[in-house]
Amino acid sequence: MTTTSLDPANPEVPAPPGTKQRRPAPAGLFRAFWRWHFYASFLVIPVFALLAATGLIYLFRFQIEPLLHADVMRVSVPADQRYQSMSTMLTAVEARYPDAEIGLVREGRDPDDAYAFAITRPDGSTTDVFVDPWRAEVLGSLNPDTTLSGYAIRLHGDLMAGRWGDGLIEVAACWAIVMALTGYYLFVSGRKARLRRKAKKVAGAALRHRHGLIGAVAGVGLLFMVLTGLPWTGFWGAKVQSFATDHGSSMWSLDPGAQSKPGSALDESLPHSHAVEVPWAQGDTKIPGSAPAEEGASVATVDTAVVVAEKEGLKHPMSIVLPTGDSGVFSVMGDAFSHPSDERTVHVDRFSGKVRADYGFEDYPLLAKAVSQGIGLHEGRSLGLVSFWGAALFCLAVLTLCVTGPLMWWRRRPKGAGSVGAPRGRMPLRSTWWLVGGLVVLGVLLPLFGVTLVAVLLLDQLVLRRVPALRAAFDSA
């Protein structure tokens, strides 16, 4: 009776008939890395498929949202009119929402874009009110949290699950590094065998080859996206920021940027800031307030603040945070969408119209400059269309990998065997010092990875390998 064994060079493909059956050897990096790559995918694939999909939506938000909400976000450009003053538009919003506090004005990027006024209602809810800049007419309002891009960015940030969602994303990001590194090892060490099987048109060989090629390209982007996304995380980002602050630096700038309430932070004064384009490198320190007006002194308006900001060199479209109280200031942020190095905020006295503070990219700590540039690339902004389409293709590549990986497993899964069909292999930790060293370093630099790694190893050694049914189900070597 002839039996079938697994080709040791490619364990998922049966060896030729007549070959004596033998269990695959548990030792060896190929099988061990393949096993880790396989099991890491259970966490990484669902999370990164969601991150890629929501990232793609957010990337195209300037195209998607005006299509979905053209009645409030798009205007017709008249042939014989000029823009109404921002003060006139502000008055129209105040008349429509007399009990609301208007926090921010965002200019449109194109002539047919409506201006957006971010307001806070008495009950604390926030709304974006859209105004026709040519006619100073209120077109309507949207809750920025419930637009398609609003849901996308909230899912992308913490899965809309707060601290637990943020933690899950951070853990998945850590294990995505493992996926990328083990994937590169499998890609390089198994290249010749894959090409041979592809040439022989073995079933599934073409899919596996394409998966490897896409992964080889997307893996670089994956590592970069994880690196540039970590500053936002609730654990790693907070700990690194605390460490940097204790040593005289910061991942973020030392100026709060769009700030109308002296003493509070940007993210507190703009609770809906995901819907507003603000410089990402804004931080937590205080800014000067406006000086009380003397009798007979002129009182500046939002139009004054824009004119002053123009003279200071800020570019349109601008975002202006309005002052509150007697000491609040106009905080004007110029356009730096495609060039984070142009990030700059000018704070204008609400009474005299003079510049009270001016803070820009050149004033950032060195670490904040690096983070700002990294986030610009992460969001597909820093290099114009190059980074925009690069980010879009990366998202599509990740989604493709999230489909082809499970598809490969589905085709080779054992039917009726009572196991998940995982590769059988064990890390040769005792004989591979550099591997142990790498895991220790990675666990120290990424504590959530270290904690989950120890948990996985303990679960494997103390439970899965000691219970025969679990040992068989998880294909433990």
C-alpha positions as CSV (number, residue, x, y, z in Angstrom):
1,M,0.0,0.0,0.0
2,T,1.4,3.3,-1.0
3,T,1.0,6.4,1.2
4,T,1.5,10.1,0.8
5,S,3.9,12.2,2.6
6,L,4.5,16.0,2.6
7,D,7.3,17.5,0.5
8,P,9.7,18.7,3.2
9,A,10.6,21.7,1.0
10,N,7.0,22.7,0.8
11,P,5.0,20.9,3.4
12,E,1.6,21.9,2.0
13,V,2.1,20.0,-1.2
14,P,1.9,16.2,-1.3
15,A,5.0,14.3,-2.4
16,P,5.0,11.9,-5.3
17,P,3.1,8.6,-4.9
18,G,5.1,5.8,-3.5
19,T,7.0,7.9,-1.1
20,K,6.9,6.5,2.5
21,Q,4.8,8.6,4.8
22,R,6.6,10.3,7.6
23,R,5.6,13.0,10.0
24,P,7.2,16.4,9.3
25,A,10.2,17.1,11.5
26,P,9.3,19.7,14.2
27,A,12.8,21.3,14.1
28,G,13.9,23.8,11.6
29,L,13.3,27.5,11.1
30,F,11.1,27.1,8.0
31,R,8.4,25.1,9.7
32,A,8.7,27.1,12.9
33,F,8.4,30.4,11.1
34,W,5.6,29.1,9.0
35,R,3.7,28.0,12.1
36,W,4.2,31.4,13.8
37,H,3.1,33.1,10.5
38,F,0.0,31.0,10.4
39,Y,-1.1,31.5,14.0
40,A,-0.3,35.2,14.1
41,S,-2.6,35.7,11.1
42,F,-5.6,34.8,13.3
43,L,-5.2,38.1,15.1
44,V,-3.5,40.2,12.4
45,I,-5.8,39.5,9.5
46,P,-9.1,40.6,11.0
47,V,-7.6,43.8,12.5
48,F,-5.5,44.8,9.5
49,A,-8.2,44.1,7.1
50,L,-10.4,46.6,9.0
51,L,-7.5,49.0,9.3
52,A,-6.8,48.8,5.5
53,A,-10.5,49.2,4.6
54,T,-11.0,52.2,7.0
55,G,-7.7,53.7,6.0
56,L,-8.7,53.6,2.3
57,I,-12.0,55.3,3.1
58,Y,-10.3,58.0,5.1
59,L,-7.7,58.5,2.4
60,F,-10.5,59.3,-0.1
61,R,-12.6,61.3,2.3
62,F,-12.3,64.5,0.2
63,Q,-13.8,62.6,-2.7
64,I,-16.3,60.5,-0.9
65,E,-18.0,62.9,1.6
66,P,-18.8,65.6,-1.0
67,L,-20.5,62.9,-3.2
68,L,-22.5,61.6,-0.2
69,H,-23.4,65.1,1.1
70,A,-23.4,67.3,-1.9
71,D,-26.4,69.3,-0.7
72,V,-24.4,70.7,2.2
73,M,-20.8,70.4,1.2
74,R,-20.9,71.6,-2.4
75,V,-22.0,75.1,-3.7
76,S,-22.5,76.7,-7.1
77,V,-20.0,79.3,-7.9
78,P,-21.7,82.5,-9.2
79,A,-20.2,84.5,-12.0
80,D,-20.6,88.0,-10.5
81,Q,-20.0,87.5,-6.8
82,R,-17.1,87.5,-4.4
83,Y,-16.7,85.5,-1.2
84,Q,-18.7,86.9,1.7
85,S,-16.6,87.9,4.7
86,M,-16.0,85.2,7.3
87,S,-17.7,87.5,9.9
88,T,-20.8,87.6,7.8
89,M,-20.9,83.8,7.6
90,L,-20.2,83.6,11.3
91,T,-23.2,85.8,11.9
92,A,-25.4,83.6,9.8
93,V,-24.4,80.5,11.8
94,E,-25.0,82.4,15.1
95,A,-28.5,83.3,13.9
96,R,-29.3,79.7,13.0
97,Y,-27.7,78.3,16.2
98,P,-28.1,81.0,18.9
99,D,-27.4,78.7,21.8
100,A,-24.3,76.9,20.4
101,E,-20.7,77.8,20.9
102,I,-18.8,78.1,17.6
103,G,-15.3,76.7,18.0
104,L,-13.7,76.5,14.6
105,V,-13.9,77.7,11.0
106,R,-12.5,75.6,8.2
107,E,-12.1,77.2,4.7
108,G,-13.0,75.1,1.6
109,R,-10.1,73.7,-0.5
110,D,-11.9,74.5,-3.8
111,P,-14.2,77.3,-5.0
112,D,-17.2,75.0,-4.9
113,D,-16.5,73.8,-1.3
114,A,-18.7,75.0,1.5
115,Y,-17.0,76.5,4.6
116,A,-17.4,74.4,7.8
117,F,-18.1,75.8,11.2
118,A,-17.6,73.4,14.1
119,I,-20.2,74.1,16.9
120,T,-20.9,72.7,20.3
121,R,-24.5,72.6,21.4
122,P,-25.6,73.2,25.0
123,D,-25.9,69.4,25.6
124,G,-22.2,69.0,24.6
125,S,-22.7,67.4,21.2
126,T,-20.7,68.6,18.3
127,T,-21.8,69.4,14.8
128,D,-20.2,70.7,11.6
129,V,-22.4,73.5,10.0
130,F,-21.8,74.2,6.3
131,V,-22.1,77.7,4.8
132,D,-22.1,78.9,1.2
133,P,-19.2,81.3,1.1
134,W,-20.5,83.1,-1.9
135,R,-23.9,83.9,-0.3
136,A,-23.4,83.5,3.4
137,E,-26.3,81.0,3.6
138,V,-26.4,78.1,6.0
139,L,-26.8,74.9,3.9
140,G,-27.2,72.4,6.7
141,S,-25.2,70.4,9.2
142,L,-23.6,67.0,9.7
143,N,-22.4,65.1,12.8
144,P,-18.7,64.4,11.9
145,D,-18.8,61.3,14.0
146,T,-21.5,59.7,11.9
147,T,-20.3,60.3,8.4
148,L,-18.7,57.5,6.5
149,S,-15.2,58.9,7.0
150,G,-16.1,59.7,10.7
151,Y,-16.9,56.0,11.4
152,A,-13.8,55.0,9.4
153,I,-11.4,57.1,11.5
154,R,-13.1,56.0,14.8
155,L,-12.8,52.4,13.8
156,H,-9.2,52.9,12.6
157,G,-8.3,54.6,15.9
158,D,-9.7,52.2,18.5
159,L,-12.3,50.0,16.8
160,M,-14.9,52.3,18.5
161,A,-14.2,50.3,21.7
162,G,-12.1,52.8,23.6
163,R,-9.1,51.6,25.6
164,W,-9.7,47.9,24.9
165,G,-9.9,48.5,21.1
166,D,-6.8,50.6,21.1
167,G,-5.0,47.9,23.0
168,L,-6.1,45.2,20.6
169,I,-4.9,47.2,17.6
170,E,-1.5,47.7,19.3
171,V,-1.2,44.0,20.0
172,A,-2.1,43.2,16.4
173,A,0.4,45.8,15.2
174,C,3.2,44.1,17.2
175,W,2.3,40.7,15.8
176,A,2.1,42.2,12.3
177,I,5.9,42.8,12.7
178,V,6.3,39.0,13.4
179,M,4.1,38.3,10.3
180,A,6.2,40.5,8.1
181,L,9.6,39.1,9.3
182,T,8.5,35.5,9.2
183,G,6.9,36.1,5.8
184,Y,10.2,37.4,4.4
185,Y,12.0,34.3,5.7
186,L,9.5,32.0,4.1
187,F,9.6,34.1,0.8
188,V,13.4,33.9,0.5
189,S,14.0,30.3,1.7
190,G,11.1,28.8,-0.2
191,R,11.6,30.8,-3.4
192,K,13.2,28.1,-5.6
193,A,10.7,25.5,-4.5
194,R,7.8,27.8,-5.3
195,L,9.1,28.6,-8.7
196,R,9.6,24.9,-9.6
197,R,6.0,24.1,-8.6
198,K,4.7,27.1,-10.4
199,A,6.5,26.0,-13.5
200,K,4.9,22.5,-13.1
201,K,1.5,24.2,-12.6
202,V,0.9,22.4,-9.3
203,A,-2.5,23.2,-7.9
204,G,-2.3,26.3,-5.6
205,A,1.3,27.1,-6.6
206,A,0.4,30.3,-8.6
207,L,-1.7,31.6,-5.7
208,R,1.1,31.0,-3.2
209,H,3.6,32.6,-5.6
210,R,1.4,35.8,-5.9
211,H,0.8,35.9,-2.2
212,G,4.6,35.9,-1.6
213,L,5.3,38.6,-4.2
214,I,2.6,40.9,-2.9
215,G,3.8,40.3,0.7
216,A,7.4,41.0,-0.2
217,V,6.4,44.4,-1.5
218,A,3.7,45.2,1.1
219,G,5.8,44.0,4.0
220,V,8.0,47.0,3.8
221,G,5.0,49.3,3.9
222,L,3.5,47.2,6.7
223,L,6.6,47.7,8.9
224,F,6.6,51.4,8.1
225,M,2.9,51.8,8.8
226,V,3.2,50.1,12.1
227,L,6.2,52.2,13.1
228,T,4.5,55.5,12.2
229,G,1.2,54.4,13.7
230,L,2.6,53.5,17.1
231,P,2.9,57.1,18.4
232,W,-0.9,57.2,18.4
233,T,-1.3,54.1,20.6
234,G,-2.6,54.4,24.1
235,F,0.2,52.2,25.7
236,W,3.4,52.4,23.7
237,G,2.7,55.9,22.5
238,A,1.9,57.2,25.9
239,K,4.9,55.5,27.5
240,V,7.4,56.8,24.9
241,Q,5.9,60.3,25.1
242,S,6.3,60.2,28.9
243,F,9.9,59.0,28.5
244,A,10.7,61.7,25.9
245,T,9.2,64.4,28.1
246,D,11.2,63.3,31.1
247,H,14.4,63.6,29.0
248,G,13.7,67.0,27.5
249,S,12.1,66.0,24.2
250,S,8.6,65.2,22.9
251,M,7.0,63.2,20.1
252,W,4.6,66.2,19.6
253,S,5.2,69.9,19.4
254,L,5.3,72.1,22.5
255,D,2.6,74.4,21.2
256,P,-1.1,73.6,21.5
257,G,-1.9,75.1,18.0
258,A,-5.6,75.6,17.5
259,Q,-6.4,76.8,21.0
260,S,-9.0,79.2,22.1
261,K,-9.1,78.4,25.8
262,P,-5.8,79.2,27.5
263,G,-4.9,76.4,29.8
264,S,-6.6,73.6,27.9
265,A,-5.2,71.2,25.3
266,L,-6.0,70.9,21.6
267,D,-7.7,67.6,21.8
268,E,-10.0,69.0,24.6
269,S,-10.9,72.1,22.7
270,L,-11.5,70.1,19.6
271,P,-13.4,66.9,20.6
272,H,-14.4,66.4,16.9
273,S,-10.9,67.1,15.6
274,H,-10.9,64.0,13.4
275,A,-13.2,66.0,11.1
276,V,-10.8,69.0,11.0
277,E,-7.5,69.2,9.3
278,V,-5.1,70.3,12.0
279,P,-1.3,70.0,12.3
280,W,-0.7,66.6,13.8
281,A,2.3,67.8,15.8
282,Q,0.3,69.9,18.2
283,G,0.8,69.2,21.9
284,D,0.0,70.3,25.5
285,T,1.6,73.5,26.6
286,K,-0.1,76.8,27.2
287,I,-0.2,79.8,24.9
288,P,-0.5,83.6,25.6
289,G,-4.0,84.9,25.8
290,S,-5.4,88.2,24.5
291,A,-4.8,91.4,26.4
292,P,-8.0,93.2,27.5
293,A,-9.0,96.0,25.1
294,E,-8.4,99.5,26.2
295,E,-11.2,102.1,26.0
296,G,-11.5,103.2,22.4
297,A,-9.3,100.4,21.1
298,S,-10.4,98.5,18.0
299,V,-11.7,94.9,18.4
300,A,-10.3,92.4,15.8
301,T,-12.6,90.0,14.0
302,V,-12.0,86.6,12.4
303,D,-11.4,88.5,9.2
304,T,-8.6,90.4,10.9
305,A,-7.0,87.2,12.1
306,V,-7.0,85.8,8.5
307,V,-5.5,89.0,7.1
308,V,-2.8,89.0,9.8
309,A,-2.1,85.3,9.1
310,E,-1.8,86.0,5.4
311,K,0.8,88.7,6.1
312,E,2.7,86.2,8.3
313,G,2.9,83.8,5.3
314,L,0.3,81.2,6.1
315,K,-1.4,79.5,3.2
316,H,-5.0,78.9,2.3
317,P,-7.1,77.0,3.1
318,M,-6.9,78.0,6.7
319,S,-8.5,76.7,9.9
320,I,-9.3,79.3,12.5
321,V,-10.1,78.4,16.1
322,L,-12.2,81.2,17.6
323,P,-11.6,82.8,21.0
324,T,-13.7,82.2,24.0
325,G,-13.8,84.5,27.0
326,D,-12.0,87.8,27.3
327,S,-8.5,86.3,27.0
328,G,-9.0,83.9,24.2
329,V,-7.1,84.3,20.9
330,F,-7.7,83.5,17.3
331,S,-5.5,80.5,16.4
332,V,-4.9,80.4,12.7
333,M,-3.4,77.3,11.1
334,G,-2.2,77.5,7.5
335,D,-2.4,74.7,5.0
336,A,0.3,72.1,5.4
337,F,-1.6,69.1,4.1
338,S,1.1,67.9,1.6
339,H,4.0,69.4,3.4
340,P,4.3,68.7,7.2
341,S,7.3,71.0,7.3
342,D,5.0,73.9,6.5
343,E,3.0,73.3,9.7
344,R,2.6,76.6,11.5
345,T,0.1,78.3,13.8
346,V,-0.3,82.0,14.4
347,H,-2.1,83.2,17.5
348,V,-3.8,86.6,17.0
349,D,-5.0,88.9,19.8
350,R,-8.7,89.2,19.6
351,F,-8.6,92.9,20.6
352,S,-5.6,94.5,19.0
353,G,-5.2,92.1,16.1
354,K,-1.5,91.7,16.9
355,V,0.4,88.4,16.8
356,R,0.6,87.0,20.3
357,A,2.5,83.8,19.4
358,D,3.9,82.1,16.3
359,Y,4.8,78.4,16.4
360,G,5.8,76.2,13.5
361,F,7.7,73.1,12.3
362,E,11.1,74.7,12.8
363,D,10.3,75.1,16.5
364,Y,9.4,71.4,17.0
365,P,11.7,69.1,19.0
366,L,13.7,66.8,16.7
367,L,11.7,63.8,17.7
368,A,8.4,65.7,17.0
369,K,9.7,66.6,13.5
370,A,10.4,62.9,12.7
371,V,6.9,61.9,14.0
372,S,5.2,64.7,12.1
373,Q,6.9,63.6,8.8
374,G,6.1,60.0,9.5
375,I,2.4,60.7,10.1
376,G,2.3,62.7,6.9
377,L,3.5,59.6,5.0
378,H,1.2,57.3,7.1
379,E,-1.8,59.3,5.9
380,G,-0.6,59.5,2.3
381,R,0.0,63.3,2.4
382,S,3.7,64.2,2.6
383,L,4.7,63.5,-1.1
384,G,1.5,64.6,-2.8
385,L,0.1,62.1,-5.3
386,V,3.1,59.8,-4.9
387,S,2.3,59.1,-1.2
388,F,-1.4,59.3,-1.8
389,W,-1.5,56.5,-4.4
390,G,1.2,54.6,-2.6
391,A,-0.9,54.5,0.5
392,A,-4.0,53.5,-1.6
393,L,-2.1,50.6,-3.2
394,F,-0.7,49.5,0.1
395,C,-4.2,49.3,1.6
396,L,-5.3,47.2,-1.4
397,A,-2.3,45.0,-1.1
398,V,-3.0,44.4,2.6
399,L,-6.6,43.5,1.7
400,T,-5.4,41.1,-1.0
401,L,-3.1,39.4,1.5
402,C,-5.9,39.1,4.0
403,V,-7.9,37.2,1.3
404,T,-5.2,35.1,-0.3
405,G,-3.7,33.9,3.0
406,P,-7.0,32.3,4.3
407,L,-7.7,31.0,0.8
408,M,-4.4,29.1,0.7
409,W,-5.2,27.6,4.0
410,W,-8.8,26.7,2.9
411,R,-7.4,24.8,-0.1
412,R,-4.9,22.7,1.9
413,R,-6.8,22.3,5.1
414,P,-7.2,18.7,6.3
415,K,-10.8,17.5,5.8
416,G,-12.2,15.5,8.7
417,A,-8.8,15.3,10.5
418,G,-10.0,17.2,13.6
419,S,-7.2,19.8,13.4
420,V,-6.9,23.3,12.0
421,G,-4.1,22.2,9.6
422,A,-1.4,24.3,11.1
423,P,2.2,23.7,10.1
424,R,4.0,21.5,12.6
425,G,7.2,23.0,13.9
426,R,9.0,24.3,17.0
427,M,11.3,27.2,17.3
428,P,14.9,25.9,17.9
429,L,15.4,28.4,20.7
430,R,18.1,26.4,22.5
431,S,20.3,26.3,19.5
432,T,19.5,29.6,17.9
433,W,20.8,32.4,20.2
434,W,20.2,35.2,17.8
435,L,16.5,34.2,17.6
436,V,16.1,34.3,21.4
437,G,18.0,37.7,21.4
438,G,15.7,39.1,18.7
439,L,12.6,38.1,20.6
440,V,13.9,39.5,23.9
441,V,14.7,42.8,22.2
442,L,11.4,43.0,20.4
443,G,9.6,42.1,23.7
444,V,11.4,44.9,25.5
445,L,10.8,47.5,22.8
446,L,7.2,46.5,22.4
447,P,5.9,45.5,25.9
448,L,2.5,44.3,24.7
449,F,4.2,42.0,22.3
450,G,6.4,40.7,25.1
451,V,3.5,40.0,27.4
452,T,1.4,38.3,24.7
453,L,4.4,36.3,23.6
454,V,5.0,34.9,27.1
455,A,1.3,34.2,27.4
456,V,1.3,32.2,24.1
457,L,4.4,30.2,25.1
458,L,2.9,29.4,28.5
459,L,-0.4,28.4,26.9
460,D,1.4,26.2,24.4
461,Q,3.7,24.5,27.0
462,L,1.3,24.1,29.9
463,V,-2.0,23.4,28.1
464,L,-1.9,22.6,24.4
465,R,0.9,20.1,24.5
466,R,-0.4,18.4,27.7
467,V,-4.0,17.7,26.5
468,P,-4.0,15.2,23.7
469,A,-7.2,16.5,22.0
470,L,-5.8,20.1,22.0
471,R,-2.4,18.9,20.9
472,A,-4.0,17.2,17.9
473,A,-6.3,20.1,17.1
474,F,-3.6,22.7,17.1
475,D,-1.0,20.4,15.4
476,S,1.5,20.8,18.1
477,A,4.9,19.1,17.4
